[in-house]
């Protein structure tokens, strides 16, 4: 059986576009409540717009889907 890794996004997280430690523009995911290292969404330069469009599409689909919460 394969283990899964999850990233939980809660209201404590802030999303900003900043220069990553590697010098590329990226989305910085930072917890505003607990001290932890920020996470980064970095997109490859050659397909950047297509990758961003795919992520926006998936997030839009998730937002518009019926809730499965009790």
Buried (B, 14 or more C-beta within 10 A) or exposed (E): EEEEEEEEEEEEBEEEEEEBEEEEEBBBBBBEEEEEEBEBBBBEEEEEEEBEEEEEEEEEEEEEEEEEEE
